[in-house]
Amino acid sequence: MPNLTFYISENHSDKFRNLNNFTHKCSALCCDILGAELKNVHIIFVNVKPGCGQPVYAELFYRLTTSRTQEVMENFIRELDLATHQTSGLTTRIRCFGYPAERIFARN
């Protein structure tokens, strides 16, 4: 953890031309701002059929820690929004969901 998923409208997926650079930027944000270890960062991109709302929806699931304060999370959201806009020119709806460590069950 953290797990970052981007749901990108198939009408706009061509805006993300260089996913390697964008993935690197997002990984760096998770490590530098959230204090995650790189080996624990998971990022995926999902093309979706358009419905309503923004063309990109980003969802972050992360483990709650004392260092991930409201200010830290607001900074992460701001920087993720900036990185996404610089990469694609698109506005992204961003939501972050924190879970206490004792409530996370995982494998691999």
TIVO-2410 file (N, C-alpha, C; in nm, 3 decimals):
# residues 108
REC num residu      c1      c2      c3 atome chaine
REC   1      M   0.085  -0.115   0.000     N      A
REC   1      M   0.000   0.000   0.000    CA      A
REC   1      M   0.091   0.122   0.000     C      A
REC   2      P   0.064   0.227  -0.067     N      A
REC   2      P  -0.060   0.274  -0.123    CA      A
REC   2      P  -0.094   0.213  -0.260     C      A
REC   3      N  -0.223   0.207  -0.287     N      A
REC   3      N  -0.274   0.160  -0.416    CA      A
REC   3      N  -0.341   0.277  -0.485     C      A
REC   4      L  -0.288   0.314  -0.600     N      A
REC   4      L  -0.339   0.428  -0.676    CA      A
REC   4      L  -0.393   0.377  -0.809     C      A
REC   5      T  -0.522   0.401  -0.833     N      A
REC   5      T  -0.586   0.358  -0.956    CA      A
REC   5      T  -0.640   0.478  -1.030     C      A
REC   6      F  -0.610   0.484  -1.159     N      A
REC   6      F  -0.664   0.588  -1.246    CA      A
REC   6      F  -0.766   0.523  -1.338     C      A
REC   7      Y  -0.887   0.575  -1.336     N      A
REC   7      Y  -0.992   0.534  -1.427    CA      A
REC   7      Y  -1.000   0.643  -1.533     C      A
REC   8      I  -0.966   0.609  -1.657     N      A
REC   8      I  -0.954   0.708  -1.764    CA      A
REC   8      I  -1.059   0.679  -1.870     C      A
REC   9      S  -1.139   0.779  -1.901     N      A
REC   9      S  -1.239   0.765  -2.007    CA      A
REC   9      S  -1.169   0.724  -2.136     C      A
REC  10      E  -1.221   0.622  -2.201     N      A
REC  10      E  -1.157   0.574  -2.324    CA      A
REC  10      E  -1.152   0.683  -2.431     C      A
REC  11      N  -1.236   0.785  -2.419     N      A
REC  11      N  -1.233   0.898  -2.513    CA      A
REC  11      N  -1.110   0.986  -2.492     C      A
REC  12      H  -1.045   0.973  -2.378     N      A
REC  12      H  -0.931   1.060  -2.344    CA      A
REC  12      H  -0.804   0.982  -2.314     C      A
REC  13      S  -0.804   0.853  -2.331     N      A
REC  13      S  -0.686   0.773  -2.294    CA      A
REC  13      S  -0.563   0.809  -2.376     C      A
REC  14      D  -0.584   0.863  -2.495     N      A
REC  14      D  -0.470   0.902  -2.579    CA      A
REC  14      D  -0.393   1.020  -2.521     C      A
REC  15      K  -0.451   1.090  -2.424     N      A
REC  15      K  -0.384   1.205  -2.360    CA      A
REC  15      K  -0.268   1.159  -2.271     C      A
REC  16      F  -0.270   1.034  -2.230     N      A
REC  16      F  -0.164   0.978  -2.146    CA      A
REC  16      F  -0.067   0.903  -2.235     C      A
REC  17      R   0.017   0.978  -2.306     N      A
REC  17      R   0.107   0.918  -2.405    CA      A
REC  17      R   0.225   0.844  -2.342     C      A
REC  18      N   0.274   0.896  -2.232     N      A
REC  18      N   0.393   0.836  -2.172    CA      A
REC  18      N   0.360   0.791  -2.030     C      A
REC  19      L   0.302   0.672  -2.020     N      A
REC  19      L   0.263   0.620  -1.888    CA      A
REC  19      L   0.383   0.589  -1.800     C      A
REC  20      N   0.499   0.558  -1.861     N      A
REC  20      N   0.617   0.529  -1.779    CA      A
REC  20      N   0.659   0.651  -1.698     C      A
REC  21      N   0.667   0.768  -1.762     N      A
REC  21      N   0.704   0.890  -1.690    CA      A
REC  21      N   0.599   0.928  -1.587     C      A
REC  22      F   0.472   0.916  -1.625     N      A
REC  22      F   0.365   0.951  -1.532    CA      A
REC  22      F   0.363   0.857  -1.412     C      A
REC  23      T   0.382   0.729  -1.438     N      A
REC  23      T   0.389   0.631  -1.328    CA      A
REC  23      T   0.504   0.664  -1.235     C      A
REC  24      H   0.618   0.701  -1.291     N      A
REC  24      H   0.733   0.739  -1.209    CA      A
REC  24      H   0.701   0.861  -1.123     C      A
REC  25      K   0.635   0.962  -1.181     N      A
REC  25      K   0.596   1.081  -1.104    CA      A
REC  25      K   0.503   1.043  -0.988     C      A
REC  26      C   0.406   0.958  -1.018     N      A
REC  26      C   0.309   0.918  -0.915    CA      A
REC  26      C   0.377   0.836  -0.805     C      A
REC  27      S   0.468   0.748  -0.844     N      A
REC  27      S   0.543   0.669  -0.746    CA      A
REC  27      S   0.625   0.760  -0.656     C      A
REC  28      A   0.688   0.860  -0.717     N      A
REC  28      A   0.768   0.955  -0.639    CA      A
REC  28      A   0.681   1.031  -0.540     C      A
REC  29      L   0.561   1.070  -0.581     N      A
REC  29      L   0.470   1.139  -0.488    CA      A
REC  29      L   0.434   1.049  -0.371     C      A
REC  30      C   0.407   0.923  -0.399     N      A
REC  30      C   0.374   0.829  -0.291    CA      A
REC  30      C   0.491   0.812  -0.194     C      A
REC  31      C   0.611   0.808  -0.248     N      A
REC  31      C   0.729   0.790  -0.162    CA      A
REC  31      C   0.767   0.919  -0.091     C      A
REC  32      D   0.775   1.028  -0.166     N      A
REC  32      D   0.824   1.154  -0.110    CA      A
REC  32      D   0.724   1.222  -0.017     C      A
REC  33      I   0.598   1.219  -0.052     N      A
REC  33      I   0.498   1.289   0.030    CA      A
REC  33      I   0.435   1.196   0.134     C      A
REC  34      L   0.397   1.076   0.091     N      A
REC  34      L   0.330   0.984   0.184    CA      A
REC  34      L   0.428   0.901   0.265     C      A
REC  35      G   0.554   0.900   0.225     N      A
REC  35      G   0.654   0.822   0.298    CA      A
REC  35      G   0.645   0.672   0.272     C      A
REC  36      A   0.584   0.634   0.160     N      A
REC  36      A   0.572   0.491   0.127    CA      A
REC  36      A   0.706   0.437   0.077     C      A
REC  37      E   0.724   0.308   0.095     N      A
REC  37      E   0.839   0.240   0.035    CA      A
REC  37      E   0.801   0.204  -0.108     C      A
REC  38      L   0.894   0.225  -0.200     N      A
REC  38      L   0.866   0.203  -0.342    CA      A
REC  38      L   0.812   0.063  -0.368     C      A
REC  39      K   0.864  -0.036  -0.298     N      A
REC  39      K   0.819  -0.174  -0.320    CA      A
REC  39      K   0.673  -0.195  -0.281     C      A
REC  40      N   0.615  -0.103  -0.205     N      A
REC  40      N   0.476  -0.114  -0.161    CA      A
REC  40      N   0.378  -0.030  -0.243     C      A
REC  41      V   0.429   0.047  -0.338     N      A
REC  41      V   0.344   0.132  -0.420    CA      A
REC  41      V   0.287   0.048  -0.535     C      A
REC  42      H   0.157   0.061  -0.557     N      A
REC  42      H   0.089  -0.012  -0.664    CA      A
REC  42      H   0.007   0.090  -0.744     C      A
REC  43      I   0.035   0.101  -0.874     N      A
REC  43      I  -0.034   0.198  -0.959    CA      A
REC  43      I  -0.087   0.125  -1.081     C      A
REC  44      I  -0.217   0.147  -1.111     N      A
REC  44      I  -0.274   0.087  -1.231    CA      A
REC  44      I  -0.358   0.191  -1.305     C      A
REC  45      F  -0.377   0.164  -1.433     N      A
REC  45      F  -0.457   0.249  -1.520    CA      A
REC  45      F  -0.566   0.162  -1.582     C      A
REC  46      V  -0.689   0.211  -1.574     N      A
REC  46      V  -0.803   0.137  -1.626    CA      A
REC  46      V  -0.877   0.225  -1.725     C      A
REC  47      N  -0.891   0.179  -1.849     N      A
REC  47      N  -0.975   0.251  -1.945    CA      A
REC  47      N  -1.120   0.215  -1.919     C      A
REC  48      V  -1.205   0.317  -1.916     N      A
REC  48      V  -1.346   0.295  -1.885    CA      A
REC  48      V  -1.434   0.362  -1.990     C      A
REC  49      K  -1.555   0.313  -2.001     N      A
REC  49      K  -1.655   0.378  -2.087    CA      A
REC  49      K  -1.698   0.507  -2.018     C      A
REC  50      P  -1.711   0.616  -2.095     N      A
REC  50      P  -1.748   0.742  -2.033    CA      A
REC  50      P  -1.892   0.740  -1.981     C      A
REC  51      G  -1.909   0.803  -1.868     N      A
REC  51      G  -2.041   0.820  -1.809    CA      A
REC  51      G  -2.064   0.969  -1.791     C      A
REC  52      C  -2.057   1.014  -1.667     N      A
REC  52      C  -2.065   1.157  -1.641    CA      A
REC  52      C  -1.953   1.193  -1.543     C      A
REC  53      G  -1.925   1.319  -1.530     N      A
REC  53      G  -1.818   1.363  -1.441    CA      A
REC  53      G  -1.690   1.390  -1.517     C      A
REC  54      Q  -1.581   1.396  -1.443     N      A
REC  54      Q  -1.451   1.426  -1.502    CA      A
REC  54      Q  -1.402   1.309  -1.589     C      A
REC  55      P  -1.317   1.336  -1.688     N      A
REC  55      P  -1.268   1.229  -1.775    CA      A
REC  55      P  -1.168   1.136  -1.706     C      A
REC  56      V  -1.115   1.179  -1.592     N      A
REC  56      V  -1.021   1.095  -1.516    CA      A
REC  56      V  -1.065   1.094  -1.370     C      A
REC  57      Y  -1.066   0.976  -1.313     N      A
REC  57      Y  -1.097   0.959  -1.171    CA      A
REC  57      Y  -0.981   0.882  -1.109     C      A
REC  58      A  -0.920   0.939  -1.006     N      A
REC  58      A  -0.809   0.873  -0.937    CA      A
REC  58      A  -0.853   0.838  -0.796     C      A
REC  59      E  -0.820   0.716  -0.757     N      A
REC  59      E  -0.859   0.663  -0.627    CA      A
REC  59      E  -0.735   0.610  -0.556     C      A
REC  60      L  -0.710   0.660  -0.437     N      A
REC  60      L  -0.596   0.614  -0.358    CA      A
REC  60      L  -0.645   0.545  -0.233     C      A
REC  61      F  -0.600   0.423  -0.212     N      A
REC  61      F  -0.624   0.351  -0.087    CA      A
REC  61      F  -0.490   0.345  -0.016     C      A
REC  62      Y  -0.488   0.384   0.112     N      A
REC  62      Y  -0.361   0.390   0.184    CA      A
REC  62      Y  -0.381   0.353   0.330     C      A
REC  63      R  -0.271   0.316   0.392     N      A
REC  63      R  -0.270   0.282   0.534    CA      A
REC  63      R  -0.259   0.410   0.615     C      A
REC  64      L  -0.346   0.426   0.713     N      A
REC  64      L  -0.340   0.541   0.802    CA      A
REC  64      L  -0.215   0.532   0.889     C      A
REC  65      T  -0.145   0.642   0.898     N      A
REC  65      T  -0.031   0.653   0.990    CA      A
REC  65      T  -0.036   0.793   1.050     C      A
REC  66      T   0.036   0.812   1.157     N      A
REC  66      T   0.038   0.944   1.222    CA      A
REC  66      T   0.103   1.050   1.132     C      A
REC  67      S   0.190   1.008   1.041     N      A
REC  67      S   0.257   1.104   0.953    CA      A
REC  67      S   0.171   1.148   0.835     C      A
REC  68      R   0.064   1.075   0.808     N      A
REC  68      R  -0.023   1.110   0.695    CA      A
REC  68      R  -0.140   1.195   0.746     C      A
REC  69      T  -0.104   1.315   0.782     N      A
REC  69      T  -0.200   1.410   0.838    CA      A
REC  69      T  -0.287   1.469   0.727     C      A
REC  70      Q  -0.385   1.547   0.766     N      A
REC  70      Q  -0.471   1.615   0.668    CA      A
REC  70      Q  -0.387   1.702   0.576     C      A
REC  71      E  -0.291   1.772   0.632     N      A
REC  71      E  -0.205   1.860   0.552    CA      A
REC  71      E  -0.124   1.781   0.451     C      A
REC  72      V  -0.070   1.667   0.494     N      A
REC  72      V   0.008   1.581   0.404    CA      A
REC  72      V  -0.081   1.530   0.290     C      A
REC  73      M  -0.200   1.486   0.324     N      A
REC  73      M  -0.290   1.432   0.222    CA      A
REC  73      M  -0.336   1.542   0.126     C      A
REC  74      E  -0.360   1.661   0.177     N      A
REC  74      E  -0.397   1.772   0.090    CA      A
REC  74      E  -0.283   1.807  -0.005     C      A
REC  75      N  -0.160   1.803   0.044     N      A
REC  75      N  -0.044   1.826  -0.041    CA      A
REC  75      N  -0.033   1.717  -0.148     C      A
REC  76      F  -0.052   1.591  -0.108     N      A
REC  76      F  -0.048   1.481  -0.204    CA      A
REC  76      F  -0.153   1.501  -0.314     C      A
REC  77      I  -0.275   1.534  -0.275     N      A
REC  77      I  -0.382   1.553  -0.372    CA      A
REC  77      I  -0.349   1.669  -0.467     C      A
REC  78      R  -0.299   1.777  -0.413     N      A
REC  78      R  -0.262   1.893  -0.495    CA      A
REC  78      R  -0.154   1.856  -0.596     C      A
REC  79      E  -0.051   1.784  -0.549     N      A
REC  79      E   0.059   1.746  -0.638    CA      A
REC  79      E   0.017   1.641  -0.741     C      A
REC  80      L  -0.070   1.550  -0.700     N      A
REC  80      L  -0.120   1.449  -0.795    CA      A
REC  80      L  -0.205   1.517  -0.902     C      A
REC  81      D  -0.287   1.612  -0.862     N      A
REC  81      D  -0.368   1.687  -0.958    CA      A
REC  81      D  -0.279   1.761  -1.056     C      A
REC  82      L  -0.175   1.824  -1.006     N      A
REC  82      L  -0.081   1.897  -1.092    CA      A
REC  82      L  -0.011   1.801  -1.189     C      A
REC  83      A   0.037   1.689  -1.139     N      A
REC  83      A   0.107   1.592  -1.224    CA      A
REC  83      A   0.015   1.538  -1.333     C      A
REC  84      T  -0.109   1.510  -1.296     N      A
REC  84      T  -0.205   1.457  -1.393    CA      A
REC  84      T  -0.238   1.562  -1.499     C      A
REC  85      H  -0.256   1.685  -1.455     N      A
REC  85      H  -0.288   1.793  -1.550    CA      A
REC  85      H  -0.170   1.820  -1.642     C      A
REC  86      Q  -0.047   1.819  -1.589     N      A
REC  86      Q   0.071   1.841  -1.672    CA      A
REC  86      Q   0.088   1.729  -1.775     C      A
REC  87      T   0.053   1.608  -1.737     N      A
REC  87      T   0.068   1.493  -1.826    CA      A
REC  87      T  -0.038   1.490  -1.934     C      A
REC  88      S  -0.162   1.519  -1.897     N      A
REC  88      S  -0.274   1.497  -1.989    CA      A
REC  88      S  -0.350   1.622  -2.028     C      A
REC  89      G  -0.339   1.728  -1.949     N      A
REC  89      G  -0.420   1.846  -1.972    CA      A
REC  89      G  -0.563   1.832  -1.922     C      A
REC  90      L  -0.591   1.720  -1.854     N      A
REC  90      L  -0.726   1.690  -1.809    CA      A
REC  90      L  -0.744   1.719  -1.660     C      A
REC  91      T  -0.868   1.747  -1.622     N      A
REC  91      T  -0.904   1.763  -1.482    CA      A
REC  91      T  -0.936   1.625  -1.425     C      A
REC  92      T  -0.886   1.598  -1.308     N      A
REC  92      T  -0.903   1.468  -1.244    CA      A
REC  92      T  -0.982   1.481  -1.115     C      A
REC  93      R  -1.080   1.396  -1.098     N      A
REC  93      R  -1.148   1.384  -0.967    CA      A
REC  93      R  -1.061   1.290  -0.885     C      A
REC  94      I  -1.020   1.333  -0.767     N      A
REC  94      I  -0.929   1.255  -0.683    CA      A
REC  94      I  -0.996   1.227  -0.550     C      A
REC  95      R  -0.993   1.101  -0.509     N      A
REC  95      R  -1.045   1.060  -0.379    CA      A
REC  95      R  -0.943   0.971  -0.311     C      A
REC  96      C  -0.923   0.993  -0.181     N      A
REC  96      C  -0.828   0.916  -0.102    CA      A
REC  96      C  -0.901   0.851   0.015     C      A
REC  97      F  -0.872   0.723   0.037     N      A
REC  97      F  -0.938   0.647   0.142    CA      A
REC  97      F  -0.832   0.582   0.230     C      A
REC  98      G  -0.828   0.623   0.357     N      A
REC  98      G  -0.731   0.570   0.452    CA      A
REC  98      G  -0.791   0.462   0.540     C      A
REC  99      Y  -0.711   0.359   0.568     N      A
REC  99      Y  -0.757   0.247   0.650    CA      A
REC  99      Y  -0.655   0.220   0.761     C      A
REC 100      P  -0.703   0.191   0.881     N      A
REC 100      P  -0.610   0.153   0.988    CA      A
REC 100      P  -0.542   0.021   0.954     C      A
REC 101      A  -0.416   0.009   0.992     N      A
REC 101      A  -0.337  -0.109   0.958    CA      A
REC 101      A  -0.403  -0.238   1.003     C      A
REC 102      E  -0.467  -0.237   1.119     N      A
REC 102      E  -0.527  -0.361   1.171    CA      A
REC 102      E  -0.652  -0.401   1.092     C      A
REC 103      R  -0.698  -0.319   1.001     N      A
REC 103      R  -0.816  -0.351   0.919    CA      A
REC 103      R  -0.780  -0.383   0.775     C      A
REC 104      I  -0.650  -0.395   0.747     N      A
REC 104      I  -0.606  -0.427   0.612    CA      A
REC 104      I  -0.557  -0.572   0.610     C      A
REC 105      F  -0.614  -0.649   0.523     N      A
REC 105      F  -0.576  -0.789   0.507    CA      A
REC 105      F  -0.531  -0.806   0.362     C      A
REC 106      A  -0.414  -0.860   0.340     N      A
REC 106      A  -0.359  -0.861   0.206    CA      A
REC 106      A  -0.269  -0.981   0.181     C      A
REC 107      R  -0.244  -1.003   0.055     N      A
REC 107      R  -0.150  -1.105   0.012    CA      A
REC 107      R  -0.078  -1.053  -0.111     C      A
REC 108      N   0.049  -1.083  -0.121     N      A
REC 108      N   0.134  -1.042  -0.233    CA      A
REC 108      N   0.142  -0.892  -0.242     C      A
***
